[in-house]
Amino acid sequence: MTGYFISLCMGLAVGVAYALVQVRSPAPPLIALVGLLGMVLGEQAIDMAKRYLPPSQISPDQRPGDVRGHR
């Protein structure tokens, strides 16, 4: 968690420095960053669901449409 806080602080410092020298940041627009945040949260949600929800009663070999093992 400390790494995230340090990263945020350093990003803010660089943003302030860019604003003081009136240079446009090379970072993507805010809408793109929000989209990236959504992607990360989506990945985390799937990992949490796999961890906390009970496993399916059907084994992976019995799932419909599964072609593993078929030749």
C-alpha positions as CSV (number, residue, x, y, z in Angstrom):
1,M,0.0,0.0,0.0
2,T,2.9,2.3,0.7
3,G,4.1,1.9,-2.9
4,Y,0.7,3.1,-4.2
5,F,0.8,6.2,-1.9
6,I,4.4,7.1,-2.9
7,S,3.5,6.6,-6.6
8,L,0.4,8.9,-6.2
9,C,2.5,11.6,-4.4
10,M,5.2,11.5,-7.0
11,G,2.6,11.8,-9.8
12,L,1.1,14.8,-8.1
13,A,4.5,16.4,-7.7
14,V,5.3,15.9,-11.4
15,G,1.8,17.2,-12.3
16,V,2.5,20.4,-10.3
17,A,5.9,20.8,-11.9
18,Y,4.4,20.5,-15.4
19,A,1.7,23.1,-14.5
20,L,4.4,25.5,-13.1
21,V,6.4,25.4,-16.3
22,Q,3.3,25.3,-18.4
23,V,4.0,22.0,-20.2
24,R,1.3,19.7,-21.2
25,S,1.5,16.2,-19.6
26,P,2.2,13.3,-21.9
27,A,-0.3,11.2,-20.0
28,P,-3.5,10.1,-21.7
29,P,-6.7,12.1,-21.1
30,L,-8.7,11.6,-17.9
31,I,-11.4,9.6,-19.7
32,A,-8.8,7.0,-20.8
33,L,-7.4,6.7,-17.3
34,V,-10.9,6.1,-16.0
35,G,-11.3,3.4,-18.5
36,L,-8.1,1.8,-17.4
37,L,-9.3,2.0,-13.8
38,G,-12.5,0.2,-14.8
39,M,-10.4,-2.6,-16.5
40,V,-8.3,-3.1,-13.4
41,L,-11.4,-3.2,-11.1
42,G,-13.1,-5.7,-13.5
43,E,-10.0,-8.0,-13.3
44,Q,-10.0,-7.7,-9.5
45,A,-13.8,-8.4,-9.3
46,I,-13.3,-11.7,-11.3
47,D,-10.4,-12.7,-9.0
48,M,-12.5,-12.0,-5.9
49,A,-15.5,-13.9,-7.3
50,K,-13.4,-16.9,-8.0
51,R,-11.9,-16.8,-4.5
52,Y,-15.2,-16.3,-2.6
53,L,-17.9,-18.0,-4.6
54,P,-18.2,-21.8,-4.4
55,P,-16.8,-23.8,-7.3
56,S,-19.1,-25.1,-9.9
57,Q,-20.5,-28.6,-9.4
58,I,-19.6,-29.4,-13.0
59,S,-16.0,-30.4,-13.7
60,P,-14.2,-28.5,-16.5
61,D,-14.2,-31.7,-18.6
62,Q,-18.0,-31.9,-18.5
63,R,-18.8,-28.3,-19.5
64,P,-20.9,-28.0,-22.7
65,G,-18.9,-26.8,-25.7
66,D,-15.6,-27.7,-24.1
67,V,-13.4,-29.2,-26.8
68,R,-10.4,-30.1,-24.7
69,G,-9.5,-33.7,-25.0
70,H,-11.5,-34.2,-28.2
71,R,-9.8,-34.9,-31.5
